Amino acid sequence: MANSAQAKKRARQNDVRRQHNAALRSKMRTHIKHVRSAISAGEKEQAQEAFKVAVPILDKMAGKGILHKNSASRCKSRLSAGIKTM
């Protein structure tokens, strides 16, 4: 347990940031799932629309450090490839 005031504040900040990052990560995963479900359903136009929404969110998460930039790029590439092969 934190003893100093500085350590107590740090623990509070870490908890708030952890919850915030978890919410952003959940949002990102939800949008990825929307694209994947549209791809598996064979709905190309819906998949393309979901992809257009998901790409800026992935870029934003990479910019915030929630997701590594290469991971975001790989995810975008795989989603795009999935749409192209439909």
URTALIN-V743550 format. One record per residue. N is the residue number from 1. RES is the residue in one letter. SS is DSSP state (H for helix, E for strand, L for the rest). PSI is psi in radians with two decimals (* if undefined). D_LAST is the distance of its C-alpha to the last C-alpha in whole Angstrom. Layout:
# URTALIN-V743550
n | res | ss | psi | d_last
N | RES | SS | PSI | D_LAST
N | RES | SS | PSI | D_LAST
This chain:
# URTALIN-V743550
n | res | ss | psi | d_last
1 | M | L | 2.57 | 54
2 | A | L | 2.35 | 54
3 | N | L | -0.74 | 58
4 | S | L | 2.81 | 58
5 | A | H | -0.66 | 57
6 | Q | H | -0.75 | 55
7 | A | H | -0.61 | 53
8 | K | H | -0.75 | 53
9 | K | H | -0.72 | 51
10 | R | H | -0.71 | 49
11 | A | H | -0.70 | 48
12 | R | H | -0.79 | 47
13 | Q | H | -0.73 | 45
14 | N | H | -0.68 | 43
15 | D | H | -0.77 | 42
16 | V | H | -0.77 | 41
17 | R | H | -0.65 | 39
18 | R | H | -0.77 | 38
19 | Q | H | -0.70 | 37
20 | H | H | -0.79 | 35
21 | N | H | -0.63 | 33
22 | A | H | -0.68 | 32
23 | A | H | -0.74 | 31
24 | L | H | -0.72 | 29
25 | R | H | -0.69 | 27
26 | S | H | -0.74 | 27
27 | K | H | -0.76 | 25
28 | M | H | -0.82 | 23
29 | R | H | -0.64 | 22
30 | T | H | -0.76 | 21
31 | H | H | -0.59 | 19
32 | I | H | -0.70 | 17
33 | K | H | -0.61 | 17
34 | H | H | -0.74 | 16
35 | V | H | -0.81 | 12
36 | R | H | -0.67 | 12
37 | S | H | -0.63 | 13
38 | A | H | -0.64 | 10
39 | I | H | -0.80 | 7
40 | S | H | -0.47 | 9
41 | A | H | -0.20 | 10
42 | G | L | 0.33 | 7
43 | E | L | 1.62 | 9
44 | K | H | -0.77 | 7
45 | E | H | -0.70 | 10
46 | Q | H | -0.66 | 12
47 | A | H | -0.70 | 10
48 | Q | H | -0.71 | 11
49 | E | H | -0.75 | 14
50 | A | H | -0.62 | 15
51 | F | H | -0.70 | 14
52 | K | H | -0.55 | 16
53 | V | H | -0.63 | 19
54 | A | H | -0.58 | 18
55 | V | H | -0.86 | 19
56 | P | H | -0.55 | 22
57 | I | H | -0.74 | 23
58 | L | H | -0.74 | 22
59 | D | H | -0.70 | 24
60 | K | H | -0.70 | 27
61 | M | H | -0.63 | 27
62 | A | H | -0.66 | 27
63 | G | H | -0.56 | 30
64 | K | H | -0.16 | 32
65 | G | L | 0.16 | 32
66 | I | L | -0.49 | 30
67 | L | L | 2.42 | 27
68 | H | L | 2.56 | 28
69 | K | H | -0.60 | 26
70 | N | H | -0.61 | 25
71 | S | H | -0.72 | 23
72 | A | H | -0.75 | 22
73 | S | H | -0.74 | 20
74 | R | H | -0.72 | 19
75 | C | H | -0.78 | 17
76 | K | H | -0.71 | 16
77 | S | H | -0.76 | 15
78 | R | H | -0.68 | 13
79 | L | H | -0.75 | 11
80 | S | H | -0.74 | 10
81 | A | H | -0.65 | 9
82 | G | H | -0.65 | 7
83 | I | H | -0.69 | 5
84 | K | H | -0.56 | 5
85 | T | L | -0.02 | 4
86 | M | L | * | 0
